[in-house]
């Protein structure tokens, strides 16, 4: 799941480190980096020459610094891989969809529903459940791993990957990874189309019936990690290997229902100057069709760790955390128009620092033809002890082919790092943390002159912020003692009607050093506004055993009240570990919870068990 758990664990580790003094008044952010431009290729020969030159400039004795490339399989080296709202339904009950960043832009997740059917994916098995009948109506065994689903009509897309070990004739074996996209027809419970492409699945966004899927691939270069020699000799030998690498090694191959293809040189762009050689490919598929076809690839030579979609635009972000502790780094931003069949590149830009996640970006249009991208970043390495770190918020507008910074405010949380961001209209809410949790309210009504309107300092932190109707926010994170040591999951209710004076109205602490998946994956968060019900999965651990379930909280105007706790039966194969509930959803007057053990339907009022469907 894209290293979200690793990020959460690292964040918890930082919470145990030394603290800092109270945040001082905001100061100007670091100077914006030079404008970034992308260039298209007019020939494959030019593409090959450029990527070879860039790869040779960045290759080290062991290979590439930020990418683990294809390795000599014979030597035993393996390749490492790097708000819910009620949805009206004319033919069925109201139901909750996936908790997404932007309304109308769906995100892949391990469970999907249309209000009548529930589709889940666990350990390669896709299951279709009739919600009204509480009955499994179909299942499909899939060839790939993964737990990413998108749904439209009777079709669902399943995204996952696998490792493979192709044998190069006359050469060593190498390992790689491919992404498989499978279209399943729910009416027949059968696979109707399959698409496979070189590379790892990064993320996807869906608007209407059209899905945009982002895949990252590295060139198929076989280095010799066990070669002997000094550093200068090893680098020289690696450059010779790069010089012999043909164009086929750089362009991802794909197969659509058995028909092979390769990303075309003309569909590839690159920065005017770049040192990396990873390729990011955006694929487009219409779930209303019966076949996946060629995916109309659009690619660029860059990393793409973070994906954000606004509905009309898709943004890819790449930062430089891989360069190591101590670097301030920068984040490159790439903007695409996705209103047509194939994504069209619009502009690129750069801001100092690194992003927390997709919620660090937000597109906003205060007026017609005035689209602004807001970005929140932290300078300083995320896993280090750098007390000189600071955070900033930037506003960018397109200027020709450049995303240009037009305004910024910095100095947020000196010695701390961003733990949560949420943009709501012209306002940004930013949480930084090392010892206490300053919640900053940033006024972005004038993008050229953003200002910090107010801040609130409380123990612990929020890792996810969810806007409620009116002027309130919900936060899910960790409680902490006076030294910044985390104590367990904490739910907070904030009042932000007065930007100059944000207040925490209530908080609910779980304790027992527990944590919630919603802290690092907002898809696990459910808020049902019709009954003001909050549902989050929680796992608690003590010295004897673990406990896992779904915590139900009633959200009042000024308070939080625990109203229920749902658990799932432990699978027969596990006598110790609790059945961790991963997701929850509402259909009509029932609350469904999903774990790796099965699905449970409970009454929305009272959380009484109605049905249990074991896997």
C-alpha positions, 0 to 999 in steps of 0.5 A: 500500500505505497509505504503508508505503514512505513511512513506512519511507523517513522512518524511515531519514531520521531514523536519519541525524539527530542522536543523543541520550543514553542513555534515562533511567528511565521517567517518567509519560506525558502526561496522558490526554485527555478522554473521547471520545463518539460520537453518532448522528443522528436525521435527515439534516437534523441530519447536514447541519447538523452536518457543514456547521458542522464543515467551515466551522470547519476550512476554510482558503483552499485547502480543508481542512488534513488532506484534499485535497477535490474540486478544480476539474478545469477548472483542472488540479488533481487530487485527492491521496490522502492470525505465520505458523503451520502451518495444518492441512488435512484434505484437503491438506498443511500450509501457511503463511498470511498473517503476521497480527497476531492468530491467526484474524484474516486480513489482505488481501495480494497472495497467498493460499493454501488449501494446494492453490491459490495465488492471486496478484494483479499488475497487475490480473491474478488468477492461480490456481495448482495447487500440487501440479501447479505449473500455472496453472489460471485467470486473471481480468483485473480492472478495478481496480488494487490488490493486496489479497486475502482468501480463503475456500473457493472465493471470493476478494475483490479490493479496489482502487480507481480515479480517475474524473472525473464531469461535474456538469451546469452545473458544473465537472468533479471527480476522485474515487476509488472502491473496488471489491470484486470476488468471484471464484469460483476453481472457474470463474475468473469474477467473480460479484459486484462492489461499488463505493463512493465513497472510498479503501480503508483496510484490512480484516480477516476472521474466518471467512468474514466480511470487514470492509472499511474505506473512507475518503471525503471530501465531494464539494465543489468548491473553487476552488484558483486563486481570487484574494483575501486569506485572509479572503475566500477562507475566506468564499467556501469557507464559502459553497460548503459552505453550498450542498453538499447531503446527497448530497455527504457520504454515500458512494454505492455500487453492488452488481452494478449496484444503486445505494444510499447510506449511510443517515444513521441508520448514521452516528455522529460525535464530540460535537465534531469538526472533520473531515468525512472519513467512515469506513465499515465494510462487511461481506461474507460470502465464503460467499455468492454475492453481495456485497449492500449491505455493511450499512454502518456509518459515522462522521465521523472519520479512520481511518488504522490498523485493528486487529482482535481477532476479536470487535472492530474498532478504528479509530485516527486521529491528528493527525500532519497538523497539522504539526511541533511538535504533540504531538497525540493519537490517537482510538480507536473500538471496534466489536463485529463478532460480528453482521452489522453492526458495532456501535459500543461505545466511543471514547477518546483517548490522547496521541501517535501510533501507528506502525501496527496493532501499536501496539494489542493487545486482551487478556483476563486474565479473563472479561469483562475486556477491555483495549486496550493502546496504544503511542504517541510524542508529538512529530511523527514526521518532525521533529527534536524531541528532546523526543519520548517514548513511552508505553504505555497500558491502556484499559477500556470504561466505558459508551461510553468507552474510558478510560485505567486505567493507563500508563507513559511516558518510553520513549526520550526524544528517540526514536520508536517503531520497533516494538511487539509485545504478547505476552500481558501483556507489551509489547516496544517498540523506540525509536530515534535512535542506538541501539535500546533494546528495552523490556520492559513488564509489563502484568499489572496494567493499572492499574500497567504497569511497565518491567521491563527494557531492552536497548540495541544498535546499530541497530533492529528495525522488526518483532518476531515472537514465537517459541515459548518466550521468544524474539523475532525482529527485522527492521530495520536495522544502524547505526553509532555515529552512528545511520547505517543500514548495511543489513538486520539480523536479530536473535534476542532472549532475553526469558525474564528480563524484567529482563534481555533479551539479544540472542543473535545477529544477521545483517547483510546489509549493502550498504545493503540493506532488506527489505520485511518492515521496513515490511510484516510480510506479507513475513515468513515463519517456518516453525516446523516447520523453524525457517526464516526467509524475508525478501525483501531488496534490496541496492544498490551502485554498479553494480547492484542485487540482490534475492532471498529470504534464508533463515535457520535459527533455532537456540536461540541463533544465526542461520545463513544457509542459502540465497538465492533469486532470480527471473529478471528480466522481459524488460521490465527489463534492469537492475532485479532481480526483487524477491521480495515474498512467500514461503509454504510448502506441504508440503515446498516453499517458494514465492516470489512476485515481479512476474515470477512464482512459484517453487517450491523445495525446503523443504530446500536451496532447490533450484528445482522449478518456475518459473511466469512471469507 
